Amino acid sequence: MNKFITKAQIERGNSHPFIVIVNKEISDHVRSWRFNILIVILVLTCFGSMYTSLTNISKVADVQGNNSSFLFLNLFTLSDGTLPSFIVFISFLGPLLGISLGFDAINSEQNRGTLSRIMAQPIHRDYLLNAKFLSALIVIGIMFFAMGFLVMGLGILTIGIPPTEEEFLRIVFFILISILYVAFWLNLSILLSIQFRQTATSALACIAIWLFFSVFYHLIVNLISKANLPAETASPQQVINYQKFILNLLRLEPDRLYNEATTTLLMPSVRSLGPLSMEQVHGTIPGLLPLGQSIMIVWPQLTGLLAATIVCFALSYVSFMRKEIRSR
């Protein structure tokens, strides 16, 4: 915060101290150059993905013909190879958004000397940490819902087909999962801002973790998969167990969980996220899944993302409550 909260400010506002801090943090986020730059980047990528999907959605409609169910969802998943789709943009820029809003949440206050002044006021220590997280999450939520509804509005104006009730619910669930995904990186960056005194160190640590999962983790899993390849005489069950083992390793990456969850919700034709045996495939009828079945398929992914977010928040909470705060 640019200015610390005082007792007189709380009394003039006639509000709970936590609400005052949240409002102040939201105001600081919205007025910062960092946030404005991120808004410009996200809007440009949003329009880029929209252009790609709209220029190719007619081809998809011609291929599907009369069976053009869930055509509206292609606005978020369709790509011609020149530019990524909307969900790919969010999976790439989402971590950067969460990191940028949280890497200096605590250490910047401490370096400016305002943290000890805030704690000297009649404010509970956990109010500050919770307000930091909640204010950034509110900003992220408003931004994602605005982008999602912008895509839907432009899609309605362009193709002239409104989304069905189930399509609308799938898009809303997609936005909520995107907010949860960014909340994980936000909590991680806040945790590192508590652990490191310098903002540059916490920012580099966050980016290093993001790069590890984005680039190097796949290389490590590939090495493990090559070292544990089943023999040519292996049974089908052994091959399936090997594929499940590699898939579970890949699912330790948050981006993998997010992509599987959003792809399943926005593509109702996806019926499974793992290897299936011939006995499981035999007798199945190809078709589109209802929303409830799609949510059941991705429930483990949602649980994993939520658990990782809660763990990061709990570590941040414990670390901040035990942190020694000294005046400069």
N, C-alpha and C positions, 0 to 999 in steps of 0.2 A: 504494500500500500504506500502511496506517495505521502500520505499524512496519517499519523496514528490516531486511533480512536480515543477520545477523551471522555471523562465522566459527564461533563457538561453537554457534549455532543449527543450522548445517549439520552440524557434527560430532555434535551430540546426535541429530539426525535420522538420521544414518548413511545419507544419501541423496545423490544427485547434486544439485548446487546448482540445476540447472535444474528438477528435480522439486520441490524445496523452494519455489522461486519460483512455479511453476505452482499448487501446492496453496495457497499463501498468497493468490494472486490469486483463485482460485476461491472461497476462504473470504470474501474481501473483497466479491466480487460478490454472493454469496448473502446475506450479512448486511446489505447496504446497503439503505436505504429506496428508492433509485432502482429497484433490481431488484424489490423487492416491489411497488412501484406498477405496474411494467410487467407483472408476473405477473398482477395483478388485472385490468388492462386486457385482456390477451390472453385470459384465462380468460372474461371477460364477453363478448368478441367471439366467442370459440369457441362458447359456449353460444347466443349470438344467432344465429349462422349455422347451428348445429345445429337450432335451433327452426324456422328458416325452411325448411331442407331437409327435415326430417322431416314438417312439415305439408303439404308439397307432393309428397313422393315417391310417395304413393299415386296421385296423378293421373298421374304419369309411368308407374307400373306399369300402370295401366289403359290408357293410350295404347299402350304397347309390347306389352301382352298376352303372348302366348307368347314373343315375341322380346325378352325382358327381360334380354338379356345386359348385363353390367357395370352392373346396377342399383345396386350398392353404391357405385360411384364418384359417383353423383349427390349423395351426402352432402357432397361437397367442392365441387361445381360448381352445385348447384341454388339458385335464388333466385326469390322471387315479386315482387321489386321493392321491397318494404318495407325489407328489409335485404340488404346484399351477401352474396355467397357466401363460403365459407371461403377460397378462393384470392384473392379480392379483398381480404379483410381482411389476409391475410398480405402481399400485395404493397404494401399501404398502411402497415401497422405494422412490417413487416420493416426498412425503412431506419431508422425511428426507433429500433428496438431496437439495430441495429448502431451508430448514432451515439451513443446514450446510453451504451453500454459502452466507447466508444473515444475520445470527444472530449477527455477529460482524462487519458488513459493516461500521458503523459509530462510534460506541462507542470504537472500537479498535483504530481507528485513533485518537479519542479524548484522550484516555488514554495514547497513546504514545507521544502525543503532536504534531503530524504531521498535525492534522486537522487545527489548527490555522495557521500553516505555509503555507498550501495549499491555504487557504482563503486569505492570505496576498499577493499571486501572482495575476497577472491580469487575473483571472479566475472567471467567474460567479458562484455563489454559487450552482445554480441548475445543473450546468455541472457535479459536483461531484456526486450528487445523481443519476442523469440520467445515468451517466457512470457506476456507481456501478450496477444498475439494468440491463442495456443493456449488459454489459460484462458478467455477470452471466447468462443472458438469452441466449447469443450466445454460451457460453460453454455448457449449458444444451441442446440447439438445436442441436449442432454438436454431442453431446453424444447420444441423442435419435435417430437421423437419422442414425448414425453409427450402433447402436444396431439393429434398424429396418431393415436396409439393410443387416446386418450380418445374421439375422434370415432368410431373404429372400434368400440370397446367399447359406446358408447351406441347406435350404429347397430345392432349385433347384438342388444342387449337390446330395442330399440324395434321394429325391423321383423322380427326373428327370422330373418334371412337372413345367414349368414356370408359373408365375401368369398371368392371363388375364389383360386386360387394366383396367377393373372395379375393380378387386382385388387389383391391384397396387394403384389405386386412393383411395380405402378404407383404405389401409395400410398407405398411406401418410396422409390422414385425421386423422387417429388414432394417428399418431406421432404428428401432429399439436395440437390435443386436449390434448395429454399428456404434451406437452410443456406448453400449457395454464394452465393446472392443476398445474404443478410445479411452474409456474409463480405466481399463487395466493399465495402459501406458501412462495415463495421468497419475494414477496412484504410484506407479513405479518411479516416475520422475519426482514426485513429492517425497518419496522415501529417500531417494538419492540426494535431494536438496537438504534433507535433515542430516544425512550422514556426512556430507562434504561441506566445508566452510565456503569454498570458492564456487561461484556460479558456473564458471567455465569448466571446472572439474566435473560437476554434476551433469552439465550438458553433454560433455564428451562421454561420460559413463553411460548415459541414456542412449546416445547415438551408437556407442559401441555395442551395447546389448541388442539394439534394433538391427544393426548390421550383422551381428553374429547369427541371429535367428533368420535373417533374410538371405544371407549368402553362405556363411560357413557351416551352419547347422546342416544344410542339405548335403554339403560335401562330406561331412562326417558320417551322416546316415548312408550315403552311397558307399563309402569305404566299409562300413559295417555290413551292408547288404552284400557286397562282393565277397567279403571274407566268410560269410555264412551261407553262400549259395547251396541249395540242396543238390544232392547227387542226381545224376540222370536216372538212376533206378529208384528214386524216391517215390513214395505213394502220393496219390492226389491229396490226401489229408495232410501229409507232411508239407506239401507245396502250399496249401492253404494256410497252415500254421505259420509258415515262413512269411507269407505275404501279410498276415495279420500282425506278426511281430514287427515288421518294417513299418507298417501303417501306424501302429501304436507309437513307435518312435517318432514318426513324423508329426503325430498329433500332440507331442509335447510342445510344439511351436504354436503360439497364439494365432499367428496368421493362418495356419492350416485349419484350426478350429473355426475361425471366422469365415474362411472361404467355403468350407464344407457346409456350414450352417446357412449362409446367405444363398449359396448356389442351390441348395435343396429347396429353400423357400421360394426363390424366384423362378425355379425350373420345376414345375410339378411332375415332369416326366421322370425325374430322378427318384428311383425306388429303393436304392441301397447305396451305402457309402463304404462298403467293404467287399472282399471276395466272397463269392457264393459257390457252393457245390452244385453239381448237376441235379442232385436230388432236390435242392432248394429252388432251382430254376424251373424244374419240370412242373408243368401244370399251371404256372402263373399266367395271368392274362395281362398283356401289355395295356397300359392306359395311364391316365393322369390321376395323381393322388389328391385327395381333399386336403385342406389346410391342417386339420387335426392329425392326419397320418404323417404329413411332412414334419410337423412339430415333434411328433414322437420319434422320428428318425434322427433328428438333430438334437434331441434332448441331452444326450451325453456331451455334445459339443458345447451347448449352452451352459450346462453344469460346470464344465471345465473352465470356461471363460469367467463365469461368476465366481468360482472358487479361487481362481488366480487373482481376481480383483479384490476379493475379500481378504486374502492372505496379505497382499501388498498393503492394503489399508490398515490391517491389524498391526503389521510390522511398523508402519509409519506412526500409528497411534502410540504404540508402546515406546518406540524410540523417542518421539517428541515429548511424551510425558516424563521420561527419564532424563531428558536433555537438560544440561546445566546452562542457564541463560544469565549472562553477565552483562552489565552495562559497560559501554566503551569508555 
